[in-house]
Amino acid sequence: TLTTKFLGRTYTSPLMNGAGVRCTTVEELEALRQSSAGSFVTKTATREPRAGNPGHRMSALPYGSINSMGLPNKGLPYYLDYLTSLPDQGANNFLSVAGFSEEDQMAVLETIAASDFAGIVELNLSCPNIPGHPQLAYDFDATDKLLAKVFDRFDNLELGVKLPPFFDPIHFDQIAAVLNKYPIKYANSINSLGNGFFVDPETDAPMIEPKGGFGGIGGGYAKPTALANVRALHERLRDDIALIGTGGVQTGRDVYDLILCGASMVQVATAFGPEGVAVFDRLNGELQSILDSKGYADVTSTVGQLHTV
Ligand code: DHB
């Protein structure tokens, strides 16, 4: 089977969408809910609805994608209404949220805490595309300060963090030291490789319009960095902090590698765009074949089973 345990819940597959792709509307979320994905996460919600950045803002690249969406979303109440209307009040699903200041973040969490939402909150600390707002988790002190406030105020939110990619062992140490101070339930690595750039060979211009062409990179380009971040956090975080692996998943092998490195759920973003929910059927099949051939009975027993050379 592909059974995986996550935050005391049992899922029939570790696969789900990554926040952002095909998860903005109720129609898209319903398609995910009825798919063979084990769970789903919403588009990152902000207090107010947002149109996002203007112009052509997402493109396929030879080995992945570039985007500068700017957090277009229908606003927190829309997602809370949908999730709380589900038979289980969204107990097994993920609500991704972001705020633009500490006050804004806290207000978002207040609204969730006051709702009947029974699921998991994913705090996006890593959107690369909002002019004037850095990827918060690159500022370790600011992240520490925010989490101190969050957990001072809320002690029963089931909350995880979506992290940007880190590229230095010292930075792995630093983010892990901050996260280990708080009762976070999980870390999700990685968000896009922030602020990449690509020249359109047809036009000699940037591939996307917002921010002068700078945008988050996903797809195949992200896989080694995703594996590095999941592995590094698996080695550093408290044992009770679960991991979601995200980045560059195109095949069952990619899913398996993230699981070996420590992920108990795996998200698919770039590949989910063109393939739609059929990607989960395909990846479930490919992953099951690998687990069978390796002799693993389920995903839970495979998590972190990286071999030493
Ligand atoms: C957005 C894009 C991303 O690539 C991301 O990681 C988070 C948010 C966005 O612009 O909406």
py3Dmol code that shows the C-alpha trace and the ligand (Angstrom):
import py3Dmol

protein = """\
ATOM      1  CA  THR A   1       0.000   0.000   0.000  1.00  0.00           C
ATOM      2  CA  LEU A   2       0.927   3.674  -0.099  1.00  0.00           C
ATOM      3  CA  THR A   3      -0.346   4.320   3.415  1.00  0.00           C
ATOM      4  CA  THR A   4       1.413   7.131   5.222  1.00  0.00           C
ATOM      5  CA  LYS A   5       0.932   8.609   8.671  1.00  0.00           C
ATOM      6  CA  PHE A   6       1.107  12.342   9.117  1.00  0.00           C
ATOM      7  CA  LEU A   7       0.230  14.320  12.260  1.00  0.00           C
ATOM      8  CA  GLY A   8      -1.734  11.392  13.673  1.00  0.00           C
ATOM      9  CA  ARG A   9      -3.748  11.089  10.483  1.00  0.00           C
ATOM     10  CA  THR A  10      -3.669   8.196   8.044  1.00  0.00           C
ATOM     11  CA  TYR A  11      -3.533   8.894   4.311  1.00  0.00           C
ATOM     12  CA  THR A  12      -3.937   6.384   1.489  1.00  0.00           C
ATOM     13  CA  SER A  13      -1.212   8.149  -0.529  1.00  0.00           C
ATOM     14  CA  PRO A  14       1.599  10.522   0.413  1.00  0.00           C
ATOM     15  CA  LEU A  15       0.933  12.560  -2.711  1.00  0.00           C
ATOM     16  CA  MET A  16      -0.792  15.901  -2.802  1.00  0.00           C
ATOM     17  CA  ASN A  17      -0.623  19.140  -4.740  1.00  0.00           C
ATOM     18  CA  GLY A  18       1.861  21.863  -3.885  1.00  0.00           C
ATOM     19  CA  ALA A  19       0.271  25.156  -2.902  1.00  0.00           C
ATOM     20  CA  GLY A  20      -0.323  27.449  -5.852  1.00  0.00           C
ATOM     21  CA  VAL A  21      -1.047  25.149  -8.773  1.00  0.00           C
ATOM     22  CA  ARG A  22      -4.710  24.412  -9.597  1.00  0.00           C
ATOM     23  CA  CYS A  23      -5.950  24.998  -6.042  1.00  0.00           C
ATOM     24  CA  THR A  24      -7.385  28.513  -6.086  1.00  0.00           C
ATOM     25  CA  THR A  25     -11.080  27.836  -6.759  1.00  0.00           C
ATOM     26  CA  VAL A  26     -13.628  25.500  -5.172  1.00  0.00           C
ATOM     27  CA  GLU A  27     -13.858  23.689  -8.533  1.00  0.00           C
ATOM     28  CA  GLU A  28     -10.118  23.022  -8.511  1.00  0.00           C
ATOM     29  CA  LEU A  29     -10.147  21.969  -4.852  1.00  0.00           C
ATOM     30  CA  GLU A  30     -13.078  19.615  -5.490  1.00  0.00           C
ATOM     31  CA  ALA A  31     -11.159  18.029  -8.381  1.00  0.00           C
ATOM     32  CA  LEU A  32      -8.284  17.416  -5.984  1.00  0.00           C
ATOM     33  CA  ARG A  33     -10.566  16.102  -3.253  1.00  0.00           C
ATOM     34  CA  GLN A  34     -12.024  13.559  -5.666  1.00  0.00           C
ATOM     35  CA  SER A  35      -8.647  12.567  -7.106  1.00  0.00           C
ATOM     36  CA  SER A  36      -6.225   9.851  -6.029  1.00  0.00           C
ATOM     37  CA  ALA A  37      -4.127  12.417  -4.155  1.00  0.00           C
ATOM     38  CA  GLY A  38      -3.965  11.594  -0.444  1.00  0.00           C
ATOM     39  CA  SER A  39      -4.795  15.157   0.523  1.00  0.00           C
ATOM     40  CA  PHE A  40      -4.749  18.708  -0.805  1.00  0.00           C
ATOM     41  CA  VAL A  41      -3.563  22.165   0.169  1.00  0.00           C
ATOM     42  CA  THR A  42      -5.244  25.417  -0.828  1.00  0.00           C
ATOM     43  CA  LYS A  43      -3.627  28.254  -2.706  1.00  0.00           C
ATOM     44  CA  THR A  44      -1.982  30.472  -0.117  1.00  0.00           C
ATOM     45  CA  ALA A  45      -4.782  32.606   1.310  1.00  0.00           C
ATOM     46  CA  THR A  46      -4.422  36.188   2.445  1.00  0.00           C
ATOM     47  CA  ARG A  47      -6.882  38.190   4.571  1.00  0.00           C
ATOM     48  CA  GLU A  48      -8.288  39.955   1.512  1.00  0.00           C
ATOM     49  CA  PRO A  49      -8.734  38.540  -1.999  1.00  0.00           C
ATOM     50  CA  ARG A  50      -5.869  39.436  -4.347  1.00  0.00           C
ATOM     51  CA  ALA A  51      -5.668  39.685  -8.140  1.00  0.00           C
ATOM     52  CA  GLY A  52      -1.914  39.008  -8.037  1.00  0.00           C
ATOM     53  CA  ASN A  53       0.760  40.532 -10.239  1.00  0.00           C
ATOM     54  CA  PRO A  54      -0.362  41.927 -13.626  1.00  0.00           C
ATOM     55  CA  GLY A  55       0.677  40.563 -17.013  1.00  0.00           C
ATOM     56  CA  HIS A  56       1.931  37.218 -18.263  1.00  0.00           C
ATOM     57  CA  ARG A  57       3.152  35.646 -15.017  1.00  0.00           C
ATOM     58  CA  MET A  58       3.846  31.950 -15.488  1.00  0.00           C
ATOM     59  CA  SER A  59       5.728  30.037 -18.188  1.00  0.00           C
ATOM     60  CA  ALA A  60       6.953  26.547 -18.828  1.00  0.00           C
ATOM     61  CA  LEU A  61      10.737  26.217 -19.134  1.00  0.00           C
ATOM     62  CA  PRO A  62      12.763  23.404 -20.721  1.00  0.00           C
ATOM     63  CA  TYR A  63      13.093  21.566 -17.379  1.00  0.00           C
ATOM     64  CA  GLY A  64      10.425  23.190 -15.210  1.00  0.00           C
ATOM     65  CA  SER A  65       8.607  26.476 -14.746  1.00  0.00           C
ATOM     66  CA  ILE A  66       8.971  30.117 -13.767  1.00  0.00           C
ATOM     67  CA  ASN A  67       6.260  32.187 -12.108  1.00  0.00           C
ATOM     68  CA  SER A  68       5.642  35.502 -10.475  1.00  0.00           C
ATOM     69  CA  MET A  69       1.988  35.123  -9.566  1.00  0.00           C
ATOM     70  CA  GLY A  70       1.925  37.562  -6.644  1.00  0.00           C
ATOM     71  CA  LEU A  71      -0.391  35.482  -4.447  1.00  0.00           C
ATOM     72  CA  PRO A  72      -3.610  35.727  -6.431  1.00  0.00           C
ATOM     73  CA  ASN A  73      -6.271  34.138  -4.212  1.00  0.00           C
ATOM     74  CA  LYS A  74      -9.899  34.478  -3.203  1.00  0.00           C
ATOM     75  CA  GLY A  75      -9.239  35.557   0.354  1.00  0.00           C
ATOM     76  CA  LEU A  76      -9.217  33.598   3.597  1.00  0.00           C
ATOM     77  CA  PRO A  77     -13.016  33.494   4.199  1.00  0.00           C
ATOM     78  CA  TYR A  78     -13.544  31.781   0.823  1.00  0.00           C
ATOM     79  CA  TYR A  79     -11.195  28.918   1.747  1.00  0.00           C
ATOM     80  CA  LEU A  80     -12.505  28.639   5.305  1.00  0.00           C
ATOM     81  CA  ASP A  81     -16.086  28.490   4.018  1.00  0.00           C
ATOM     82  CA  TYR A  82     -15.170  25.708   1.614  1.00  0.00           C
ATOM     83  CA  LEU A  83     -13.100  23.657   4.058  1.00  0.00           C
ATOM     84  CA  THR A  84     -15.605  23.899   6.898  1.00  0.00           C
ATOM     85  CA  SER A  85     -18.393  22.838   4.521  1.00  0.00           C
ATOM     86  CA  LEU A  86     -16.684  19.473   3.963  1.00  0.00           C
ATOM     87  CA  PRO A  87     -18.059  16.467   5.886  1.00  0.00           C
ATOM     88  CA  ASP A  88     -14.998  16.395   8.164  1.00  0.00           C
ATOM     89  CA  GLN A  89     -14.513  20.206   8.362  1.00  0.00           C
ATOM     90  CA  GLY A  90     -11.325  19.764   6.343  1.00  0.00           C
ATOM     91  CA  ALA A  91      -9.718  17.662   9.106  1.00  0.00           C
ATOM     92  CA  ASN A  92      -7.311  15.924   6.720  1.00  0.00           C
ATOM     93  CA  ASN A  93      -6.570  18.894   4.505  1.00  0.00           C
ATOM     94  CA  PHE A  94      -4.173  21.806   4.521  1.00  0.00           C
ATOM     95  CA  LEU A  95      -4.944  25.525   4.482  1.00  0.00           C
ATOM     96  CA  SER A  96      -1.982  27.561   3.232  1.00  0.00           C
ATOM     97  CA  VAL A  97      -1.864  31.136   4.523  1.00  0.00           C
ATOM     98  CA  ALA A  98       0.386  34.171   4.439  1.00  0.00           C
ATOM     99  CA  GLY A  99       0.421  37.677   5.853  1.00  0.00           C
ATOM    100  CA  PHE A 100       2.339  40.797   4.954  1.00  0.00           C
ATOM    101  CA  SER A 101       3.261  41.840   8.483  1.00  0.00           C
ATOM    102  CA  GLU A 102       3.268  40.284  11.918  1.00  0.00           C
ATOM    103  CA  GLU A 103      -0.088  41.899  12.624  1.00  0.00           C
ATOM    104  CA  ASP A 104      -1.503  40.573   9.374  1.00  0.00           C
ATOM    105  CA  GLN A 105      -0.175  37.039  10.054  1.00  0.00           C
ATOM    106  CA  MET A 106      -1.702  37.065  13.529  1.00  0.00           C
ATOM    107  CA  ALA A 107      -5.041  38.302  12.205  1.00  0.00           C
ATOM    108  CA  VAL A 108      -5.101  35.460   9.679  1.00  0.00           C
ATOM    109  CA  LEU A 109      -4.468  32.902  12.418  1.00  0.00           C
ATOM    110  CA  GLU A 110      -7.104  34.514  14.691  1.00  0.00           C
ATOM    111  CA  THR A 111      -9.668  34.082  11.933  1.00  0.00           C
ATOM    112  CA  ILE A 112      -8.748  30.429  11.480  1.00  0.00           C
ATOM    113  CA  ALA A 113      -8.760  29.750  15.223  1.00  0.00           C
ATOM    114  CA  ALA A 114     -12.246  31.261  15.478  1.00  0.00           C
ATOM    115  CA  SER A 115     -13.538  29.023  12.659  1.00  0.00           C
ATOM    116  CA  ASP A 116     -14.628  25.372  12.640  1.00  0.00           C
ATOM    117  CA  PHE A 117     -11.687  24.374  10.422  1.00  0.00           C
ATOM    118  CA  ALA A 118     -10.389  21.049  11.767  1.00  0.00           C
ATOM    119  CA  GLY A 119      -7.379  20.632   9.475  1.00  0.00           C
ATOM    120  CA  ILE A 120      -3.752  21.671   9.258  1.00  0.00           C
ATOM    121  CA  VAL A 121      -2.427  25.194   8.734  1.00  0.00           C
ATOM    122  CA  GLU A 122       0.566  25.738   6.471  1.00  0.00           C
ATOM    123  CA  LEU A 123       2.193  29.084   7.125  1.00  0.00           C
ATOM    124  CA  ASN A 124       3.887  30.228   3.921  1.00  0.00           C
ATOM    125  CA  LEU A 125       7.142  31.881   5.024  1.00  0.00           C
ATOM    126  CA  SER A 126       8.580  31.885   1.548  1.00  0.00           C
ATOM    127  CA  CYS A 127       6.633  33.604  -1.235  1.00  0.00           C
ATOM    128  CA  PRO A 128       9.300  35.066  -3.509  1.00  0.00           C
ATOM    129  CA  ASN A 129       7.070  37.218  -5.677  1.00  0.00           C
ATOM    130  CA  ILE A 130       5.685  40.137  -3.697  1.00  0.00           C
ATOM    131  CA  PRO A 131       7.523  43.364  -4.494  1.00  0.00           C
ATOM    132  CA  GLY A 132       8.897  44.854  -1.263  1.00  0.00           C
ATOM    133  CA  HIS A 133       8.341  41.723   0.823  1.00  0.00           C
ATOM    134  CA  PRO A 134      11.279  39.351   1.255  1.00  0.00           C
ATOM    135  CA  GLN A 135      10.973  35.603   1.737  1.00  0.00           C
ATOM    136  CA  LEU A 136      10.497  35.749   5.509  1.00  0.00           C
ATOM    137  CA  ALA A 137      12.277  32.525   6.422  1.00  0.00           C
ATOM    138  CA  TYR A 138      15.564  33.909   5.061  1.00  0.00           C
ATOM    139  CA  ASP A 139      15.436  36.290   8.062  1.00  0.00           C
ATOM    140  CA  PHE A 140      16.015  33.920  10.979  1.00  0.00           C
ATOM    141  CA  ASP A 141      15.419  36.569  13.660  1.00  0.00           C
ATOM    142  CA  ALA A 142      12.138  37.688  12.098  1.00  0.00           C
ATOM    143  CA  THR A 143      11.017  34.066  11.777  1.00  0.00           C
ATOM    144  CA  ASP A 144      11.914  33.421  15.420  1.00  0.00           C
ATOM    145  CA  LYS A 145      10.014  36.518  16.521  1.00  0.00           C
ATOM    146  CA  LEU A 146       6.926  35.627  14.506  1.00  0.00           C
ATOM    147  CA  LEU A 147       6.801  32.026  15.752  1.00  0.00           C
ATOM    148  CA  ALA A 148       7.246  33.205  19.350  1.00  0.00           C
ATOM    149  CA  LYS A 149       4.191  35.431  18.936  1.00  0.00           C
ATOM    150  CA  VAL A 150       2.186  32.758  17.146  1.00  0.00           C
ATOM    151  CA  PHE A 151       2.729  30.081  19.770  1.00  0.00           C
ATOM    152  CA  ASP A 152       2.344  32.504  22.625  1.00  0.00           C
ATOM    153  CA  ARG A 153      -1.135  33.263  21.356  1.00  0.00           C
ATOM    154  CA  PHE A 154      -2.207  29.885  19.890  1.00  0.00           C
ATOM    155  CA  ASP A 155      -1.375  26.647  21.612  1.00  0.00           C
ATOM    156  CA  ASN A 156      -3.714  24.304  19.790  1.00  0.00           C
ATOM    157  CA  LEU A 157      -3.297  25.191  16.118  1.00  0.00           C
ATOM    158  CA  GLU A 158      -1.819  22.339  14.088  1.00  0.00           C
ATOM    159  CA  LEU A 159       0.682  24.401  12.202  1.00  0.00           C
ATOM    160  CA  GLY A 160       3.536  23.737   9.801  1.00  0.00           C
ATOM    161  CA  VAL A 161       5.788  26.061   7.837  1.00  0.00           C
ATOM    162  CA  LYS A 162       6.542  26.240   4.117  1.00  0.00           C
ATOM    163  CA  LEU A 163      10.220  27.012   3.775  1.00  0.00           C
ATOM    164  CA  PRO A 164      12.303  28.477   0.987  1.00  0.00           C
ATOM    165  CA  PRO A 165      15.339  26.510  -0.172  1.00  0.00           C
ATOM    166  CA  PHE A 166      18.539  26.903   1.841  1.00  0.00           C
ATOM    167  CA  PHE A 167      21.960  26.352   0.307  1.00  0.00           C
ATOM    168  CA  ASP A 168      24.428  26.369   3.169  1.00  0.00           C
ATOM    169  CA  PRO A 169      24.914  23.987   6.105  1.00  0.00           C
ATOM    170  CA  ILE A 170      25.025  26.942   8.516  1.00  0.00           C
ATOM    171  CA  HIS A 171      21.640  28.083   7.245  1.00  0.00           C
ATOM    172  CA  PHE A 172      20.237  24.572   7.734  1.00  0.00           C
ATOM    173  CA  ASP A 173      21.548  24.754  11.306  1.00  0.00           C
ATOM    174  CA  GLN A 174      20.046  28.189  11.854  1.00  0.00           C
ATOM    175  CA  ILE A 175      16.545  27.527  10.543  1.00  0.00           C
ATOM    176  CA  ALA A 176      16.413  24.182  12.368  1.00  0.00           C
ATOM    177  CA  ALA A 177      17.473  25.822  15.629  1.00  0.00           C
ATOM    178  CA  VAL A 178      14.613  28.319  15.296  1.00  0.00           C
ATOM    179  CA  LEU A 179      11.992  25.708  14.379  1.00  0.00           C
ATOM    180  CA  ASN A 180      13.102  23.360  17.166  1.00  0.00           C
ATOM    181  CA  LYS A 181      12.156  26.028  19.742  1.00  0.00           C
ATOM    182  CA  TYR A 182       8.443  25.852  18.860  1.00  0.00           C
ATOM    183  CA  PRO A 183       5.669  23.242  18.785  1.00  0.00           C
ATOM    184  CA  ILE A 184       5.417  23.334  14.993  1.00  0.00           C
ATOM    185  CA  LYS A 185       4.040  20.079  13.584  1.00  0.00           C
ATOM    186  CA  TYR A 186       5.908  19.945  10.302  1.00  0.00           C
ATOM    187  CA  ALA A 187       8.190  21.690   7.836  1.00  0.00           C
ATOM    188  CA  ASN A 188       7.566  21.666   4.094  1.00  0.00           C
ATOM    189  CA  SER A 189      10.664  22.016   1.899  1.00  0.00           C
ATOM    190  CA  ILE A 190      10.984  23.530  -0.575  1.00  0.00           C
ATOM    191  CA  ASN A 191       9.129  26.467  -2.018  1.00  0.00           C
ATOM    192  CA  SER A 192      10.304  27.775  -5.406  1.00  0.00           C
ATOM    193  CA  LEU A 193      13.931  28.605  -6.094  1.00  0.00           C
ATOM    194  CA  GLY A 194      13.266  32.306  -5.657  1.00  0.00           C
ATOM    195  CA  ASN A 195      13.943  34.991  -8.213  1.00  0.00           C
ATOM    196  CA  GLY A 196      15.353  33.019 -11.085  1.00  0.00           C
ATOM    197  CA  PHE A 197      15.400  34.426 -14.585  1.00  0.00           C
ATOM    198  CA  PHE A 198      14.940  33.050 -18.090  1.00  0.00           C
ATOM    199  CA  VAL A 199      15.256  34.655 -21.518  1.00  0.00           C
ATOM    200  CA  ASP A 200      12.596  33.746 -24.074  1.00  0.00           C
ATOM    201  CA  PRO A 201      14.546  32.666 -27.178  1.00  0.00           C
ATOM    202  CA  GLU A 202      11.640  33.753 -29.415  1.00  0.00           C
ATOM    203  CA  THR A 203      11.625  37.351 -28.215  1.00  0.00           C
ATOM    204  CA  ASP A 204      14.981  37.884 -26.443  1.00  0.00           C
ATOM    205  CA  ALA A 205      12.853  39.243 -23.576  1.00  0.00           C
ATOM    206  CA  PRO A 206      12.204  37.824 -20.104  1.00  0.00           C
ATOM    207  CA  MET A 207       9.774  34.857 -20.062  1.00  0.00           C
ATOM    208  CA  ILE A 208       7.405  36.603 -17.637  1.00  0.00           C
ATOM    209  CA  GLU A 209       6.365  40.223 -17.161  1.00  0.00           C
ATOM    210  CA  PRO A 210       6.113  41.035 -13.415  1.00  0.00           C
ATOM    211  CA  LYS A 211       9.184  42.163 -11.479  1.00  0.00           C
ATOM    212  CA  GLY A 212      11.246  42.631 -14.624  1.00  0.00           C
ATOM    213  CA  GLY A 213      11.167  38.911 -15.330  1.00  0.00           C
ATOM    214  CA  PHE A 214      12.396  37.537 -11.991  1.00  0.00           C
ATOM    215  CA  GLY A 215      10.317  34.625 -10.717  1.00  0.00           C
ATOM    216  CA  GLY A 216      10.158  31.440  -8.680  1.00  0.00           C
ATOM    217  CA  ILE A 217      11.653  28.402 -10.406  1.00  0.00           C
ATOM    218  CA  GLY A 218      10.050  24.970 -10.052  1.00  0.00           C
ATOM    219  CA  GLY A 219      10.177  21.567 -11.707  1.00  0.00           C
ATOM    220  CA  GLY A 220      13.276  19.540 -12.535  1.00  0.00           C
ATOM    221  CA  TYR A 221      15.620  22.401 -11.635  1.00  0.00           C
ATOM    222  CA  ALA A 222      14.466  22.101  -8.021  1.00  0.00           C
ATOM    223  CA  LYS A 223      14.913  18.391  -7.312  1.00  0.00           C
ATOM    224  CA  PRO A 224      18.488  18.211  -5.940  1.00  0.00           C
ATOM    225  CA  THR A 225      17.876  21.269  -3.764  1.00  0.00           C
ATOM    226  CA  ALA A 226      14.595  19.803  -2.491  1.00  0.00           C
ATOM    227  CA  LEU A 227      16.320  16.550  -1.567  1.00  0.00           C
ATOM    228  CA  ALA A 228      19.128  18.458   0.154  1.00  0.00           C
ATOM    229  CA  ASN A 229      16.709  20.508   2.227  1.00  0.00           C
ATOM    230  CA  VAL A 230      14.565  17.539   3.266  1.00  0.00           C
ATOM    231  CA  ARG A 231      17.645  15.489   4.138  1.00  0.00           C
ATOM    232  CA  ALA A 232      19.297  18.354   6.047  1.00  0.00           C
ATOM    233  CA  LEU A 233      16.144  19.089   8.053  1.00  0.00           C
ATOM    234  CA  HIS A 234      15.547  15.397   8.735  1.00  0.00           C
ATOM    235  CA  GLU A 235      19.004  15.332  10.322  1.00  0.00           C
ATOM    236  CA  ARG A 236      18.408  18.482  12.382  1.00  0.00           C
ATOM    237  CA  LEU A 237      14.757  18.823  13.434  1.00  0.00           C
ATOM    238  CA  ARG A 238      13.175  17.246  16.514  1.00  0.00           C
ATOM    239  CA  ASP A 239      11.843  13.743  15.809  1.00  0.00           C
ATOM    240  CA  ASP A 240       8.246  14.874  16.382  1.00  0.00           C
ATOM    241  CA  ILE A 241       8.448  17.434  13.550  1.00  0.00           C
ATOM    242  CA  ALA A 242       7.259  15.768  10.338  1.00  0.00           C
ATOM    243  CA  LEU A 243       8.492  16.668   6.865  1.00  0.00           C
ATOM    244  CA  ILE A 244       6.739  17.295   3.591  1.00  0.00           C
ATOM    245  CA  GLY A 245       8.972  17.029   0.541  1.00  0.00           C
ATOM    246  CA  THR A 246       8.258  19.341  -2.378  1.00  0.00           C
ATOM    247  CA  GLY A 247      10.324  20.138  -5.437  1.00  0.00           C
ATOM    248  CA  GLY A 248      10.939  18.646  -8.843  1.00  0.00           C
ATOM    249  CA  VAL A 249       8.654  15.628  -8.615  1.00  0.00           C
ATOM    250  CA  GLN A 250       8.101  14.203 -12.105  1.00  0.00           C
ATOM    251  CA  THR A 251       8.284  10.443 -11.499  1.00  0.00           C
ATOM    252  CA  GLY A 252       7.690   7.849  -8.803  1.00  0.00           C
ATOM    253  CA  ARG A 253      11.455   7.737  -8.324  1.00  0.00           C
ATOM    254  CA  ASP A 254      11.428  11.440  -7.409  1.00  0.00           C
ATOM    255  CA  VAL A 255       8.704  10.764  -4.808  1.00  0.00           C
ATOM    256  CA  TYR A 256      10.634   7.772  -3.439  1.00  0.00           C
ATOM    257  CA  ASP A 257      13.857   9.797  -3.127  1.00  0.00           C
ATOM    258  CA  LEU A 258      12.107  12.493  -1.068  1.00  0.00           C
ATOM    259  CA  ILE A 259      10.635   9.780   1.191  1.00  0.00           C
ATOM    260  CA  LEU A 260      14.054   8.147   1.652  1.00  0.00           C
ATOM    261  CA  CYS A 261      15.399  11.562   2.672  1.00  0.00           C
ATOM    262  CA  GLY A 262      12.704  11.921   5.346  1.00  0.00           C
ATOM    263  CA  ALA A 263       9.447  13.148   3.811  1.00  0.00           C
ATOM    264  CA  SER A 264       6.201  11.482   4.880  1.00  0.00           C
ATOM    265  CA  MET A 265       4.066  13.491   2.445  1.00  0.00           C
ATOM    266  CA  VAL A 266       5.171  14.652  -1.017  1.00  0.00           C
ATOM    267  CA  GLN A 267       3.770  17.575  -2.995  1.00  0.00           C
ATOM    268  CA  VAL A 268       3.610  18.024  -6.751  1.00  0.00           C
ATOM    269  CA  ALA A 269       3.333  21.512  -8.187  1.00  0.00           C
ATOM    270  CA  THR A 270       4.927  22.172 -11.593  1.00  0.00           C
ATOM    271  CA  ALA A 271       4.075  18.715 -13.006  1.00  0.00           C
ATOM    272  CA  PHE A 272       0.493  18.988 -11.726  1.00  0.00           C
ATOM    273  CA  GLY A 273      -0.051  22.043 -13.988  1.00  0.00           C
ATOM    274  CA  PRO A 274      -0.086  20.441 -17.439  1.00  0.00           C
ATOM    275  CA  GLU A 275      -1.001  16.901 -16.296  1.00  0.00           C
ATOM    276  CA  GLY A 276      -3.871  17.705 -13.955  1.00  0.00           C
ATOM    277  CA  VAL A 277      -5.140  15.214 -11.371  1.00  0.00           C
ATOM    278  CA  ALA A 278      -4.065  12.283 -13.593  1.00  0.00           C
ATOM    279  CA  VAL A 279      -0.544  13.007 -12.337  1.00  0.00           C
ATOM    280  CA  PHE A 280      -1.528  11.467  -8.984  1.00  0.00           C
ATOM    281  CA  ASP A 281      -2.761   8.237 -10.614  1.00  0.00           C
ATOM    282  CA  ARG A 282       0.502   7.974 -12.532  1.00  0.00           C
ATOM    283  CA  LEU A 283       2.764   8.775  -9.568  1.00  0.00           C
ATOM    284  CA  ASN A 284       0.845   6.470  -7.196  1.00  0.00           C
ATOM    285  CA  GLY A 285       1.370   3.617  -9.672  1.00  0.00           C
ATOM    286  CA  GLU A 286       5.047   4.383 -10.195  1.00  0.00           C
ATOM    287  CA  LEU A 287       5.689   4.726  -6.447  1.00  0.00           C
ATOM    288  CA  GLN A 288       3.823   1.494  -5.647  1.00  0.00           C
ATOM    289  CA  SER A 289       5.967  -0.414  -8.164  1.00  0.00           C
ATOM    290  CA  ILE A 290       9.138   0.894  -6.535  1.00  0.00           C
ATOM    291  CA  LEU A 291       7.992   0.078  -2.981  1.00  0.00           C
ATOM    292  CA  ASP A 292       6.992  -3.425  -4.126  1.00  0.00           C
ATOM    293  CA  SER A 293      10.327  -4.054  -5.824  1.00  0.00           C
ATOM    294  CA  LYS A 294      12.236  -2.772  -2.760  1.00  0.00           C
ATOM    295  CA  GLY A 295      10.095  -4.753  -0.323  1.00  0.00           C
ATOM    296  CA  TYR A 296       8.528  -1.868   1.590  1.00  0.00           C
ATOM    297  CA  ALA A 297       5.011  -2.559   2.910  1.00  0.00           C
ATOM    298  CA  ASP A 298       3.916   1.081   3.025  1.00  0.00           C
ATOM    299  CA  VAL A 299       5.234   4.650   2.916  1.00  0.00           C
ATOM    300  CA  THR A 300       5.540   5.036   6.674  1.00  0.00           C
ATOM    301  CA  SER A 301       8.135   2.248   6.858  1.00  0.00           C
ATOM    302  CA  THR A 302      10.089   3.846   3.989  1.00  0.00           C
ATOM    303  CA  VAL A 303      10.424   7.337   5.487  1.00  0.00           C
ATOM    304  CA  GLY A 304      14.068   8.217   6.139  1.00  0.00           C
ATOM    305  CA  GLN A 305      15.395   4.819   4.969  1.00  0.00           C
ATOM    306  CA  LEU A 306      18.258   6.316   2.957  1.00  0.00           C
ATOM    307  CA  HIS A 307      21.089   3.815   2.760  1.00  0.00           C
ATOM    308  CA  THR A 308      24.658   4.618   3.698  1.00  0.00           C
ATOM    309  CA  VAL A 309      27.262   3.928   1.057  1.00  0.00           C
TER     310      VAL A 309
END
"""
ligand_1 = """\
11
DHB
C 3.681 32.521 -5.225
C 4.545 31.936 -6.072
C 5.426 31.041 -5.603
O 6.313 30.426 -6.425
C 5.474 30.732 -4.297
O 6.427 29.889 -3.940
C 4.602 31.294 -3.428
C 3.690 32.200 -3.904
C 2.833 33.546 -5.796
O 3.426 34.457 -6.376
O 1.617 33.515 -5.699
"""
view = py3Dmol.view(width=600, height=400)
view.addModel(protein, "pdb")
view.setStyle({"model": 0}, {"cartoon": {"style": "trace"}})
view.addModel(ligand_1, "xyz")
view.setStyle({"model": 1}, {"stick": {}})
view.zoomTo()
view.show()
